[in-house]
Amino acid sequence: MRKTFKRVVQGAVVGGAAAAGAAQAAIDTTSVTTALTDAGTAAGVVGAAVLVVIVGIKAYKYIKQAM
């Protein structure tokens, strides 16, 4: 039991040290941010187009029913 607990503590210390070192590394995220922004814009355009088609179909059915 004590040996297992000692291993867990050692693992936590090593993992914490590795995470602290990785947190200090300078990572360039501009390309990822740009790609996500572009993807969000494209998704918005596709969503708007789908909405226009759905509204157009509903309007056509409504007008056809009224005639």
N, C-alpha and C positions, 0 to 999 in steps of 0.2 A: 504494500500500500504506500509506504513512504517513498519507495523507489519510483513508483508510477507518478506520484505527486511531484517528485523532484524533476522528472522528465517533462511533465506538463509545464512546470514553471520555467524550465530551461527553454522549452519550445516557445513559450509566450515571450520570453525576453528576446530570443533570436528573431522571432516574427516581428516584434515591436521595433527592433533595431532596423530590420530590413524595410519596414513600412516608413520609418522616419527618414531613412536614406532616400527612398523613392519619392517621398513628399517634397524633398528639397530639389529634385531634378527639374530643370526647366523644360517643359514640354510645349511645343508649338501646336496650338489647337485651332489656328485660323482656318486651315483647310477643311477641317471637320465641321467647324461652325458654318463656313460658307456653303458646304455641301448640304448640311441640314436646312439652311435657310432656302437654298434653291429647291430642295425637295419639298419643303413646306409650301413654297409658292406654286410649284407644279401641282401639288395635291389640291390646293385651293382652286386653281383654274379648272382642273378636272371635276372637282366637286360642284363648282358653279355651272359647268356645262351639263352635268347630269341633272342638276336641279332645273335648269332651263328646259331640258327635254321633258322631264316629268311634268312640269307646269304646262308646257305646250300640249302634251297629250291630254291632260285633264281639261284644259281649255277647249281643245278640239272636241272632246267627248261632250262637254257641257253645251257647246254651241250646236253640235249635231243633234243633241237631244232636244234642244229648244226649237229646232226647225221642224 
